[in-house]
Amino acid sequence: MATEAREDGKFLSRKMMARCSGHCHKNRNSVVQPLLTDLYQITMAYAYWKSGKTEDQSVFDLFFRTNPFQGEFTIFAGLEECLKFLENFHYSDGDIEYLRQTLPDGIEDEFFEYLSHLTAKDVIMYAIEEGSVVFPRVPLIKVEGPLIVVQLLETTLLTLVNYASLMATNAARYRMVAGKNIKLLEFGLRRAQGPDGGLSASKYSYVGGFDGTSNVLAGKLFDIPVKGTHAHAYITSFTGFSELKTRTLRHKVTGIPQDLLELSIRHRDALSEVLDISTEESSEGELAAMVSFAIAFPDGFMALVDTYDVKRSGLLNFCAVALALNDQGYRAIGIRIDSGDLAYLSCLARQTFEQVSARFRIPWFNTLTIVASNDINEDTIISLNEQGHKIDCFGIGTHLVTCQRQPALGCVYKLVEINSQARIKLSQDVEKVTMPGSKNAFRLFGADGHALIDLMQKVSEPPPEVGQKVLCRHPFQESKRAYVIPTRVECLYKVYWRDGRICQSLPGLDQVRDRVQASLKTVRNDHKRTLNPTPYKVAVSDHLYNFIHDLWLQNAPIGELS
């Protein structure tokens, strides 16, 4: 924790003060506001208003149809941001003036007056807990309230949930393939889709299981651990020993200064014989740069070793500086490799550290950290695992933050009930037929403790009970049905917003992160595997099945043959 500063007789850490100043009014993004929407939402609102539908009550479901990344699970994220949006939902005078100038001519002044008084106080929002594993068709969020208001929420809620859930899911998949003992760092800000995309990527990669980020602002706003060393530019900025302006470093305990460059050169000569590498092949500029960085950060020395040649220069120079630091009472952290054959080079580095540890009798040298970056994706990690790599930490950027395997989740927001009357959207594509009416959702667990099936019911139905047989049906395929006797039943929805306020205590980011891993443990491994995962079953009750198909027949046009 940062050094504490006294204020009015109380202690408040500088880290906390910095995090809570400036940007951090509830960490709310000022861009997220009612005008962050599609124009047709507001033109529809006017048409509803003109049609006298201001008192109509509606229910909308926010859900997705297919799991991303050819997988069979998704992580739900973005709920807290949705609730902040509801808290602050209000059209300012400037918003109203802009809409007057932008909307088509002829819109009545009374409509703008109506908009100026709109808030989300009459809205009720149900949702699954943020950080939960979720599946297609089951609404993540259910919104009830005045039709016009709930319609106006659509685009903003979708943009807050779609990328957040996609990003958290992508990160969770990286965490699974890397394994629990490997550190994962998000390095994607420079490649993200703009600054907001970069911040969201840092936040939700942490939620999904990453250990830290290079993004300093994300660290401040969300209290995510921030990590970083230096770029190749730092190494190439030195060409020789003469450029070192500062060469001495005081001993950590005794305070006695020593010339760190001289110590490093002496160790490099000794290492040359141990590692069978000629000092003439190693770069003096690289050694000078590493000495300089070690003097600046003696307790946090980690260096890039691939600027010139990992085997013939980078590892030799790093080990020399690390041994010199050891002489002065400090421990180096490790290396980063940003190019080349990562499996081979990581094994070479680990072997080198073991040789140095044995030769100089320094046990901790064995455990130096090896970080790998260089355009890593999920398949890269799987391949490296098969090759027996010795990497301790992956720094992942482009493929993580841009979700290159699938750039969008595809959440939708559909009207399912108005004025207590169920509504259904039909389509020749059965996957696009909506589940009508206000629904509850339950997760049923088997005897082994794993989730068996998600079951949707009409809200009027009694919930399933432990030990009681439940008929679960595929929503559209009549022959697909099964009885389930659950050993545990989890109601998926909680009321998060009612009477104009958040009505659940919201977890911190670390708690959401823990929720992701706990929720994933309830899902069988065959649902989570990367190759040909088993689809997880989502079902409807017998009553809801019959209701859907009756409503389908009522609304589908009857063809005529001639």
C-alpha positions as CSV (number, residue, x, y, z in Angstrom):
1,M,0.0,0.0,0.0
2,A,1.2,3.5,-0.7
3,T,2.6,5.7,2.0
4,E,-0.2,7.0,4.2
5,A,-1.0,10.7,4.4
6,R,-2.8,12.2,7.4
7,E,-6.0,14.1,6.7
8,D,-8.3,15.5,9.5
9,G,-6.8,13.0,12.0
10,K,-7.6,10.0,9.7
11,F,-5.4,7.9,7.5
12,L,-6.2,7.7,3.8
13,S,-3.7,6.0,1.5
14,R,-2.3,8.2,-1.4
15,K,-3.2,5.3,-3.7
16,M,-6.9,5.6,-2.7
17,M,-6.9,9.4,-2.8
18,A,-5.5,9.3,-6.3
19,R,-8.0,6.8,-7.4
20,C,-10.9,8.8,-6.0
21,S,-10.0,12.1,-7.5
22,G,-10.6,13.5,-11.0
23,H,-12.2,10.8,-13.1
24,C,-13.8,8.8,-10.3
25,H,-17.3,10.0,-9.5
26,K,-18.5,6.4,-9.1
27,N,-16.1,5.7,-12.0
28,R,-18.9,6.7,-14.3
29,N,-18.0,7.2,-18.0
30,S,-19.5,10.6,-19.0
31,V,-20.0,9.3,-22.6
32,V,-22.6,6.8,-21.3
33,Q,-25.7,9.0,-21.4
34,P,-29.2,9.0,-23.1
35,L,-27.8,10.3,-26.4
36,L,-25.5,7.3,-26.7
37,T,-28.2,5.6,-28.7
38,D,-29.4,5.0,-32.2
39,L,-31.6,7.8,-33.7
40,Y,-34.4,5.3,-34.4
41,Q,-34.9,4.8,-30.7
42,I,-35.9,8.5,-30.3
43,T,-38.0,8.6,-33.5
44,M,-39.9,5.5,-32.2
45,A,-40.3,7.2,-28.8
46,Y,-42.0,10.1,-30.6
47,A,-44.2,7.8,-32.6
48,Y,-45.2,6.0,-29.4
49,W,-45.9,9.3,-27.7
50,K,-47.9,10.6,-30.7
51,S,-49.9,7.3,-30.6
52,G,-50.8,7.9,-26.9
53,K,-48.8,5.0,-25.6
54,T,-47.1,6.9,-22.7
55,E,-48.9,4.7,-20.1
56,D,-48.2,1.4,-21.8
57,Q,-46.2,-1.0,-19.7
58,S,-43.6,-3.3,-21.3
59,V,-41.1,-6.1,-20.7
60,F,-37.9,-6.5,-22.8
61,D,-35.4,-9.3,-22.6
62,L,-31.7,-8.8,-23.3
63,F,-30.0,-12.0,-24.5
64,F,-27.7,-13.6,-27.1
65,R,-28.3,-16.4,-29.4
66,T,-24.9,-18.1,-29.8
67,N,-21.9,-18.5,-27.6
68,P,-18.7,-16.8,-28.9
69,F,-15.4,-18.2,-30.0
70,Q,-16.9,-21.5,-31.1
71,G,-17.3,-22.3,-27.4
72,E,-20.3,-23.4,-25.3
73,F,-20.2,-20.8,-22.5
74,T,-20.2,-17.0,-22.0
75,I,-19.4,-14.8,-19.1
76,F,-21.9,-12.1,-18.3
77,A,-20.3,-8.7,-17.6
78,G,-21.3,-5.0,-17.7
79,L,-24.2,-5.0,-15.2
80,E,-22.7,-2.4,-12.9
81,E,-22.3,0.0,-15.9
82,C,-26.0,-0.6,-16.8
83,L,-27.1,0.3,-13.3
84,K,-25.0,3.5,-13.4
85,F,-26.6,4.4,-16.6
86,L,-30.1,4.0,-15.1
87,E,-29.0,6.1,-12.1
88,N,-28.1,9.0,-14.4
89,F,-30.7,8.6,-17.1
90,H,-31.9,12.1,-17.9
91,Y,-31.9,14.4,-20.9
92,S,-30.1,17.6,-20.2
93,D,-31.2,21.0,-21.6
94,G,-28.3,20.7,-24.1
95,D,-29.5,17.2,-25.1
96,I,-33.1,18.6,-25.7
97,E,-31.8,21.5,-27.7
98,Y,-29.7,19.2,-29.9
99,L,-32.6,16.9,-30.5
100,R,-34.8,19.9,-31.5
101,Q,-32.2,20.7,-34.2
102,T,-31.6,17.0,-35.3
103,L,-35.0,15.3,-35.4
104,P,-37.3,15.8,-38.4
105,D,-39.3,19.0,-38.7
106,G,-42.8,19.0,-37.3
107,I,-42.2,17.3,-33.9
108,E,-44.4,18.9,-31.3
109,D,-42.8,21.0,-28.5
110,E,-44.8,18.9,-25.9
111,F,-42.7,15.8,-26.8
112,F,-39.5,17.6,-26.0
113,E,-41.0,18.7,-22.7
114,Y,-42.0,15.1,-22.1
115,L,-38.4,13.9,-22.8
116,S,-37.0,16.5,-20.4
117,H,-38.8,14.9,-17.5
118,L,-38.0,11.3,-18.3
119,T,-36.0,9.2,-15.7
120,A,-35.7,5.5,-15.0
121,K,-37.6,5.8,-11.7
122,D,-40.5,3.6,-12.9
123,V,-38.2,0.9,-14.4
124,I,-37.6,-2.5,-12.8
125,M,-34.5,-4.4,-13.9
126,Y,-33.9,-8.0,-13.1
127,A,-30.5,-9.6,-14.0
128,I,-28.2,-12.5,-13.5
129,E,-25.3,-11.9,-11.2
130,E,-22.4,-10.2,-13.0
131,G,-19.5,-12.7,-13.5
132,S,-21.9,-15.7,-14.0
133,V,-21.5,-18.3,-16.7
134,V,-24.5,-17.8,-19.0
135,F,-26.0,-19.5,-22.0
136,P,-27.9,-18.6,-25.2
137,R,-31.6,-17.6,-25.1
138,V,-31.6,-17.1,-21.4
139,P,-32.2,-13.4,-20.8
140,L,-29.2,-11.8,-19.0
141,I,-31.3,-8.8,-18.2
142,K,-35.0,-8.3,-18.0
143,V,-36.4,-4.8,-18.1
144,E,-39.9,-3.8,-17.1
145,G,-41.5,-0.4,-17.2
146,P,-43.1,2.3,-19.3
147,L,-42.7,1.3,-23.0
148,I,-41.1,4.6,-24.2
149,V,-38.5,4.7,-21.4
150,V,-37.6,1.0,-21.7
151,Q,-37.3,1.3,-25.5
152,L,-35.0,4.3,-25.1
153,L,-32.6,2.1,-22.9
154,E,-32.0,-0.5,-25.6
155,T,-28.9,0.6,-27.5
156,T,-27.0,1.8,-24.5
157,L,-27.7,-1.4,-22.5
158,L,-26.6,-3.4,-25.4
159,T,-23.3,-1.5,-25.9
160,L,-22.6,-1.8,-22.2
161,V,-23.2,-5.6,-22.1
162,N,-22.0,-6.8,-25.5
163,Y,-18.3,-6.0,-25.4
164,A,-18.0,-6.4,-21.7
165,S,-19.3,-10.0,-21.9
166,L,-17.3,-10.8,-25.0
167,M,-14.1,-9.5,-23.4
168,A,-14.6,-11.3,-20.1
169,T,-15.4,-14.5,-22.0
170,N,-12.3,-14.2,-24.1
171,A,-10.1,-13.5,-21.0
172,A,-11.7,-16.5,-19.2
173,R,-10.8,-18.8,-22.2
174,Y,-7.2,-17.6,-22.1
175,R,-7.1,-18.2,-18.4
176,M,-8.3,-21.8,-18.9
177,V,-5.8,-22.7,-21.6
178,A,-2.9,-21.0,-19.7
179,G,-3.6,-22.8,-16.5
180,K,-4.0,-21.4,-13.0
181,N,-0.2,-21.2,-12.3
182,I,0.6,-19.0,-15.2
183,K,0.4,-15.2,-14.9
184,L,-1.6,-13.3,-17.6
185,L,-1.1,-9.6,-18.3
186,E,-3.2,-7.5,-20.6
187,F,-1.0,-5.4,-22.9
188,G,-3.6,-4.2,-25.4
189,L,-4.2,-0.5,-25.0
190,R,-2.2,0.5,-28.1
191,R,-4.2,-1.9,-30.3
192,A,-7.7,-1.5,-28.8
193,Q,-10.6,0.2,-30.5
194,G,-10.0,3.6,-29.1
195,P,-9.5,4.8,-25.5
196,D,-12.9,3.6,-24.2
197,G,-12.3,0.2,-25.8
198,G,-8.9,0.1,-24.2
199,L,-10.3,0.8,-20.7
200,S,-13.1,-1.7,-21.1
201,A,-10.6,-4.3,-22.3
202,S,-8.4,-3.8,-19.2
203,K,-11.3,-3.9,-16.8
204,Y,-13.0,-7.0,-18.3
205,S,-9.9,-9.0,-19.0
206,Y,-9.2,-8.6,-15.2
207,V,-12.7,-9.8,-14.5
208,G,-12.2,-12.8,-16.8
209,G,-9.1,-13.9,-14.9
210,F,-6.1,-11.8,-16.0
211,D,-3.7,-10.8,-13.3
212,G,-2.9,-7.2,-14.4
213,T,-2.7,-4.6,-17.1
214,S,-0.2,-2.3,-18.7
215,N,-2.9,0.4,-18.8
216,V,-2.1,3.0,-16.1
217,L,-5.5,4.8,-16.2
218,A,-7.3,1.4,-15.8
219,G,-5.2,0.8,-12.8
220,K,-6.2,4.1,-11.3
221,L,-9.9,3.8,-12.2
222,F,-10.5,0.2,-11.3
223,D,-7.7,-0.7,-8.9
224,I,-6.2,-3.3,-11.2
225,P,-2.6,-4.2,-10.7
226,V,-0.4,-2.4,-13.3
227,K,2.7,-4.0,-14.7
228,G,5.4,-3.0,-17.2
229,T,9.1,-2.8,-17.8
230,H,10.6,-1.2,-20.9
231,A,10.5,-1.3,-24.7
232,H,13.1,-2.2,-27.2
233,A,13.6,1.6,-27.7
234,Y,15.3,1.7,-24.2
235,I,17.8,-0.9,-25.2
236,T,18.5,0.6,-28.6
237,S,18.9,4.1,-27.1
238,F,22.3,3.0,-25.7
239,T,25.2,2.2,-28.1
240,G,28.0,1.8,-25.6
241,F,29.4,2.1,-22.0
242,S,30.4,5.7,-22.5
243,E,26.7,6.8,-22.5
244,L,26.2,5.6,-18.9
245,K,25.9,8.9,-16.9
246,T,25.3,7.0,-13.6
247,R,27.2,3.8,-12.9
248,T,27.1,3.3,-9.1
249,L,24.5,1.6,-7.0
250,R,24.5,1.5,-3.2
251,H,24.3,-1.8,-1.4
252,K,20.7,-2.4,-0.2
253,V,21.9,-3.2,3.4
254,T,25.3,-1.6,3.9
255,G,24.8,1.5,1.7
256,I,28.3,1.0,0.2
257,P,28.4,2.2,-3.4
258,Q,29.8,0.0,-6.2
259,D,30.2,0.6,-9.9
260,L,27.5,-1.7,-11.3
261,L,28.9,-1.6,-14.8
262,E,32.3,-2.9,-13.6
263,L,30.6,-5.7,-11.6
264,S,28.4,-6.6,-14.6
265,I,31.4,-6.8,-16.9
266,R,33.3,-9.0,-14.5
267,H,30.3,-11.3,-14.2
268,R,29.8,-11.3,-18.0
269,D,33.4,-12.5,-18.4
270,A,32.8,-15.4,-15.9
271,L,29.5,-16.3,-17.5
272,S,31.0,-16.4,-20.9
273,E,32.9,-19.6,-19.9
274,V,30.0,-21.1,-18.0
275,L,27.5,-20.5,-20.9
276,D,30.0,-21.0,-23.7
277,I,29.1,-17.7,-25.2
278,S,31.8,-15.2,-26.5
279,T,31.6,-11.7,-25.0
280,E,32.6,-10.4,-28.4
281,E,29.2,-11.4,-29.7
282,S,27.2,-9.6,-27.1
283,S,26.0,-6.0,-27.4
284,E,27.7,-3.4,-25.3
285,G,24.9,-1.0,-25.9
286,E,22.4,-3.7,-24.5
287,L,24.5,-4.2,-21.4
288,A,24.8,-0.5,-20.8
289,A,21.0,-0.2,-21.2
290,M,20.4,-3.0,-18.7
291,V,22.8,-1.6,-16.2
292,S,21.1,1.8,-16.5
293,F,17.7,0.2,-16.0
294,A,18.9,-1.9,-13.1
295,I,20.3,1.2,-11.3
296,A,16.9,2.9,-11.8
297,F,14.9,-0.1,-10.6
298,P,17.2,-2.4,-8.5
299,D,14.2,-4.1,-6.8
300,G,12.2,-4.5,-10.0
301,F,14.8,-5.4,-12.7
302,M,13.1,-7.1,-15.6
303,A,14.7,-6.8,-19.0
304,L,13.8,-7.4,-22.7
305,V,16.4,-9.9,-24.0
306,D,15.5,-10.2,-27.7
307,T,16.5,-6.8,-29.0
308,Y,19.5,-8.3,-30.7
309,D,20.0,-12.0,-30.0
310,V,18.5,-13.8,-27.1
311,K,21.1,-16.6,-26.9
312,R,24.3,-14.8,-27.8
313,S,23.6,-11.4,-26.2
314,G,20.4,-10.9,-24.3
315,L,20.6,-13.7,-21.8
316,L,24.4,-13.2,-21.2
317,N,24.0,-9.5,-20.5
318,F,20.9,-10.0,-18.3
319,C,22.5,-12.7,-16.1
320,A,25.6,-10.5,-15.7
321,V,23.5,-7.6,-14.5
322,A,21.4,-9.8,-12.3
323,L,24.6,-11.2,-10.6
324,A,25.9,-7.7,-10.1
325,L,22.6,-6.7,-8.5
326,N,22.9,-9.8,-6.3
327,D,26.3,-8.5,-5.1
328,Q,24.6,-5.3,-4.0
329,G,21.8,-7.1,-2.1
330,Y,19.1,-7.0,-4.8
331,R,17.2,-9.7,-6.6
332,A,16.3,-9.4,-10.3
333,I,12.7,-10.2,-11.3
334,G,13.2,-11.8,-14.7
335,I,13.1,-11.4,-18.5
336,R,10.7,-10.7,-21.3
337,I,10.9,-12.4,-24.7
338,D,9.0,-10.6,-27.5
339,S,10.0,-12.4,-30.6
340,G,11.3,-15.7,-32.0
341,D,10.5,-19.3,-31.1
342,L,9.0,-18.8,-27.6
343,A,9.0,-22.5,-26.6
344,Y,12.7,-23.0,-27.5
345,L,13.8,-19.6,-26.1
346,S,11.9,-20.0,-22.8
347,C,13.5,-23.5,-22.3
348,L,16.9,-22.0,-23.2
349,A,16.4,-19.2,-20.7
350,R,15.3,-21.6,-17.9
351,Q,18.3,-23.9,-18.6
352,T,20.6,-20.8,-18.5
353,F,19.2,-19.7,-15.1
354,E,19.6,-23.2,-13.7
355,Q,23.2,-23.3,-14.9
356,V,23.9,-19.9,-13.3
357,S,22.1,-20.9,-10.1
358,A,24.2,-24.1,-9.7
359,R,27.6,-22.4,-10.7
360,F,27.2,-19.4,-8.4
361,R,25.2,-21.1,-5.7
362,I,22.3,-18.7,-5.9
363,P,19.1,-20.8,-5.4
364,W,16.6,-18.0,-6.3
365,F,18.1,-17.7,-9.8
366,N,16.3,-20.9,-10.7
367,T,13.0,-19.1,-10.2
368,L,13.5,-16.0,-12.3
369,T,10.3,-15.1,-14.2
370,I,10.1,-15.6,-17.9
371,V,7.5,-13.4,-19.6
372,A,6.5,-14.0,-23.2
373,S,4.7,-11.6,-25.5
374,N,4.6,-11.3,-29.3
375,D,1.0,-11.5,-30.8
376,I,0.0,-14.4,-28.6
377,N,-3.5,-15.9,-29.0
378,E,-5.4,-18.9,-27.5
379,D,-4.0,-21.3,-30.1
380,T,-0.4,-20.1,-29.5
381,I,-0.7,-21.0,-25.8
382,I,-2.2,-24.4,-26.6
383,S,0.7,-25.1,-29.0
384,L,3.3,-23.8,-26.4
385,N,1.8,-26.1,-23.8
386,E,2.2,-29.0,-26.1
387,Q,5.9,-28.0,-26.7
388,G,6.7,-28.0,-22.9
389,H,7.5,-24.2,-22.7
390,K,9.0,-22.7,-19.5
391,I,7.1,-19.4,-19.6
392,D,5.8,-18.1,-16.3
393,C,3.7,-15.2,-17.7
394,F,2.1,-14.2,-20.9
395,G,1.6,-10.6,-22.0
396,I,-1.3,-10.6,-24.4
397,G,-2.5,-7.6,-26.5
398,T,-4.1,-7.6,-29.9
399,H,-5.9,-10.9,-30.0
400,L,-7.3,-10.4,-26.5
401,V,-8.6,-6.8,-26.6
402,T,-9.9,-6.9,-30.2
403,C,-11.4,-10.4,-29.8
404,Q,-10.0,-11.3,-33.2
405,R,-11.6,-14.7,-33.3
406,Q,-15.1,-13.1,-33.0
407,P,-15.4,-9.3,-32.8
408,A,-19.0,-9.1,-31.5
409,L,-21.2,-11.1,-29.2
410,G,-24.5,-10.3,-30.8
411,C,-26.8,-9.6,-27.8
412,V,-30.3,-8.4,-28.7
413,Y,-33.1,-6.6,-26.9
414,K,-36.6,-7.8,-27.6
415,L,-40.1,-6.9,-26.6
416,V,-41.7,-9.9,-25.0
417,E,-44.8,-8.4,-23.2
418,I,-46.9,-5.3,-23.4
419,N,-49.7,-4.4,-21.0
420,S,-49.5,-8.0,-19.6
421,Q,-50.0,-9.4,-23.1
422,A,-47.2,-11.6,-24.4
423,R,-45.5,-10.7,-27.7
424,I,-43.6,-13.0,-30.0
425,K,-41.4,-12.2,-33.0
426,L,-41.5,-14.9,-35.7
427,S,-38.9,-15.7,-38.3
428,Q,-38.2,-18.3,-40.9
429,D,-35.0,-18.7,-39.0
430,V,-36.2,-20.6,-35.9
431,E,-33.2,-19.3,-33.9
432,K,-34.6,-15.8,-34.2
433,V,-38.1,-16.6,-32.8
434,T,-38.3,-14.9,-29.4
435,M,-39.5,-16.4,-26.2
436,P,-42.7,-14.5,-25.4
437,G,-43.9,-13.2,-22.0
438,S,-42.2,-12.4,-18.7
439,K,-40.1,-15.3,-17.6
440,N,-38.1,-16.7,-14.7
441,A,-35.0,-18.7,-15.2
442,F,-33.5,-21.4,-13.0
443,R,-30.3,-23.4,-13.1
444,L,-30.8,-27.1,-12.1
445,F,-27.8,-29.0,-10.7
446,G,-27.1,-32.8,-10.7
447,A,-25.8,-35.1,-8.1
448,D,-22.2,-34.4,-9.0
449,G,-22.6,-30.7,-8.2
450,H,-22.4,-29.5,-11.8
451,A,-25.0,-27.5,-13.6
452,L,-27.3,-29.8,-15.7
453,I,-29.6,-27.4,-17.5
454,D,-31.0,-23.9,-17.5
455,L,-34.8,-23.8,-17.4
456,M,-37.1,-20.9,-18.3
457,Q,-40.7,-20.7,-17.0
458,K,-43.6,-18.3,-17.1
459,V,-43.5,-16.0,-14.0
460,S,-46.8,-17.5,-12.9
461,E,-45.4,-21.0,-12.6
462,P,-44.1,-22.3,-9.2
463,P,-40.3,-22.7,-9.2
464,P,-38.8,-26.2,-9.6
465,E,-38.0,-27.9,-6.3
466,V,-35.1,-30.0,-5.2
467,G,-35.8,-33.7,-5.5
468,Q,-38.9,-33.1,-7.6
469,K,-39.1,-34.3,-11.2
470,V,-39.2,-31.5,-13.7
471,L,-40.1,-31.9,-17.4
472,C,-37.6,-29.9,-19.4
473,R,-38.3,-29.3,-23.1
474,H,-36.4,-27.9,-26.1
475,P,-38.1,-24.6,-27.0
476,F,-38.7,-25.6,-30.6
477,Q,-38.0,-29.3,-31.1
478,E,-40.9,-31.4,-29.9
479,S,-39.0,-34.6,-29.5
480,K,-36.2,-33.2,-27.4
481,R,-37.4,-33.4,-23.8
482,A,-36.2,-34.9,-20.5
483,Y,-37.1,-35.3,-16.9
484,V,-34.6,-33.7,-14.4
485,I,-34.6,-34.3,-10.7
486,P,-32.4,-31.5,-9.4
487,T,-30.2,-31.7,-6.3
488,R,-30.0,-28.0,-6.2
489,V,-32.0,-25.2,-7.8
490,E,-30.6,-21.7,-8.3
491,C,-32.9,-18.8,-9.2
492,L,-30.9,-16.8,-11.8
493,Y,-32.6,-13.4,-11.4
494,K,-32.3,-10.8,-8.7
495,V,-34.0,-7.4,-8.8
496,Y,-31.2,-4.9,-9.2
497,W,-33.2,-1.7,-9.9
498,R,-36.5,-0.6,-8.5
499,D,-38.1,2.7,-7.4
500,G,-35.4,4.7,-9.0
501,R,-32.5,3.1,-7.1
502,I,-30.1,0.2,-7.1
503,C,-31.5,-2.3,-4.6
504,Q,-28.6,-4.8,-4.3
505,S,-25.2,-4.3,-2.9
506,L,-22.8,-4.4,-5.8
507,P,-19.7,-6.5,-5.6
508,G,-16.3,-5.0,-6.2
509,L,-14.2,-5.9,-9.3
510,D,-12.3,-8.6,-7.4
511,Q,-15.5,-10.2,-6.2
512,V,-16.9,-10.3,-9.8
513,R,-13.6,-11.8,-10.8
514,D,-13.9,-14.5,-8.1
515,R,-17.5,-15.1,-9.2
516,V,-16.3,-15.9,-12.7
517,Q,-14.0,-18.6,-11.5
518,A,-16.5,-20.0,-9.0
519,S,-19.2,-20.1,-11.7
520,L,-17.0,-21.8,-14.2
521,K,-16.3,-24.6,-11.7
522,T,-20.0,-25.4,-11.7
523,V,-19.9,-26.2,-15.4
524,R,-18.6,-29.6,-16.6
525,N,-15.2,-29.7,-18.3
526,D,-16.7,-31.0,-21.5
527,H,-18.7,-27.8,-21.9
528,K,-15.6,-25.7,-21.4
529,R,-13.0,-27.6,-23.6
530,T,-11.7,-25.7,-26.6
531,L,-12.1,-28.5,-29.1
532,N,-15.7,-29.7,-29.9
533,P,-17.2,-28.7,-26.5
534,T,-20.5,-30.3,-25.5
535,P,-23.5,-27.9,-25.9
536,Y,-25.1,-27.0,-22.6
537,K,-28.8,-27.5,-22.5
538,V,-31.2,-24.6,-22.2
539,A,-34.9,-25.6,-21.8
540,V,-38.4,-24.4,-21.2
541,S,-41.1,-25.8,-18.9
542,D,-43.9,-27.8,-20.5
543,H,-46.3,-24.9,-19.8
544,L,-44.0,-22.4,-21.4
545,Y,-43.4,-24.7,-24.4
546,N,-47.2,-25.0,-25.1
547,F,-47.7,-21.3,-24.5
548,I,-44.9,-20.4,-27.1
549,H,-46.4,-22.7,-29.7
550,D,-50.0,-21.6,-29.2
551,L,-48.9,-18.0,-29.6
552,W,-46.8,-19.0,-32.6
553,L,-49.9,-20.5,-34.3
554,Q,-52.0,-17.5,-33.4
555,N,-49.6,-15.1,-35.1
556,A,-48.3,-17.0,-38.0
557,P,-50.2,-16.3,-41.3
558,I,-52.0,-19.3,-42.9
559,G,-50.8,-20.0,-46.4
560,E,-53.2,-20.7,-49.3
561,L,-52.6,-23.2,-52.0
562,S,-54.0,-22.7,-55.5
